[in-house]
Amino acid sequence: MARQINWRGVLSPDGPGDGRPDDTAWQPGSPLVPPRSIVDAVRLMQFGAVLEVLEVVRGFLTRGQLRDAIRNEVAAGKLPATAADIEGVLRFTLTLTTVVALVSCVIWLAMARATERGSRWARILASVLFPVSLGLFAGGLLPTAGLFARTLALGLLLVGGWALVRLWHRDSSAYIRYQSTPED
C-alpha cells in the first residue's frame, strides 16, 4: 500500500490536501488584480534591475581598486605586462561589466512586465535564468572583485531567488493559470 503525501502550507502546489477546494487561494475578481505573490515578484524584479544599474556605477567608482587588483594579479603571476596592457584589461573589464549589467537590467524589467501580465513563459524563463545568476554570482567572487562587488552579487542572487520563490507560490500559479487560459 503506497502512501500519498500532500504538501500543505504557503508553497503547496496541490492545495490544502484534504480534497476540498482551497478558499484561501487567489480567485479572479472585478477588476482583475494580481495576487500579492505576483506583485512581490514584480517588485523584486524591478529592484534587481536597480541593482544592475548600481553595478554599472560600482564598476566606474571602484576603477582604481580594480586597476590595483589587476596589477597585483600580474605581479603575483610574474607576467610581463606593461601599464598599457593593464589599462587595456581594465577597459575591457569595465566594458564587459557595463554591457552585462545593462542587458541584465533590460531582462529584469522585461521579466517583471511579463510576470505582471501573468505570463507562463516568464515563470519558466525565470526558473532557467536563476542557475545563470548562480554562475554570475560565482564570477562575482573573483579575487579582483572588491567587497562591494561581492555584496552586490549576493544581493542580486538573493533578490532573484526570492522572486523565484514568489513566482511559484500557489496564488501565483492560480493567477498564471487563469491568465493563460484562452477565452472563448
C-alpha positions, -999 to 999 in steps of 0.1 A, spaced: 0 0 0 16 32 -12 14 63 10 4 96 -7 19 127 7 2 160 1 21 192 8 5 218 30 15 253 36 23 285 17 43 269 -10 20 240 -15 13 233 -52 -16 210 -47 -40 228 -24 -49 221 12 -45 183 9 -80 172 20 -97 172 -14 -118 203 -7 -113 235 -28 -89 259 -12 -108 291 -4 -76 310 5 -61 307 -30 -63 336 -54 -96 340 -72 -103 363 -101 -122 394 -92 -135 425 -108 -114 444 -115 -87 418 -121 -60 423 -95 -29 401 -94 -22 383 -61 3 396 -36 29 370 -46 29 383 -82 31 419 -70 61 409 -48 78 391 -76 74 421 -99 88 445 -73 117 422 -66 125 420 -103 123 458 -106 147 461 -76 170 436 -94 171 460 -123 180 489 -100 208 467 -85 221 461 -121 223 499 -127 241 502 -94 266 476 -107 275 499 -136 280 528 -112 301 505 -89 323 495 -117 333 530 -125 336 542 -89 359 513 -80 381 516 -111 412 524 -91 407 494 -69 402 472 -99 434 486 -115 453 478 -83 439 443 -82 449 437 -118 484 449 -111 486 426 -80 474 396 -101 501 404 -128 528 407 -101 517 376 -83 517 356 -116 550 373 -127 535 381 -160 552 405 -184 526 433 -186 530 470 -193 509 498 -180 491 499 -213 483 462 -210 468 467 -176 448 497 -188 435 475 -217 424 448 -193 408 474 -171 389 490 -201 378 455 -213 366 446 -178 346 478 -173 331 475 -208 321 439 -202 307 448 -168 286 477 -182 273 456 -211 263 426 -190 247 449 -163 227 468 -189 215 437 -207 206 421 -173 187 453 -163 166 450 -195 160 413 -188 149 420 -152 125 447 -164 111 426 -193 106 396 -169 88 419 -144 65 432 -171 57 397 -183 52 384 -148 28 412 -141 7 401 -171 6 365 -157 28 350 -185 35 313 -181 67 315 -201 81 343 -178 80 320 -148 97 292 -168 123 316 -181 129 329 -146 135 294 -134 160 288 -162 178 321 -156 183 315 -119 211 290 -125 227 315 -148 226 340 -120 243 314 -97 271 313 -123 274 350 -124 274 350 -86 305 327 -87 320 351 -112 314 380 -87 336 362 -63 368 367 -84 399 376 -64 399 410 -82 364 418 -71 361 440 -40 337 437 -11 312 460 -28 311 438 -59 307 407 -38 279 422 -17 261 433 -49 264 399 -64 250 383 -32 222 409 -32 213 400 -68 213 363 -60 190 368 -30 166 390 -49 164 366 -78 159 336 -55 132 353 -35 114 364 -67 115 328 -80 100 316 -47 72 341 -50 66 332 -87 60 295 -77 36 305 -48 2 288 -50 -15 322 -56 9 330 -84 2 296 -100 -36 302 -99 -32 337 -114 -9 325 -142 -32 296 -149 -61 320 -151 -42 344 -174 -30 316 -196 -65 301 -202 -78 311 -236 -111 329 -236 -138 315 -258 
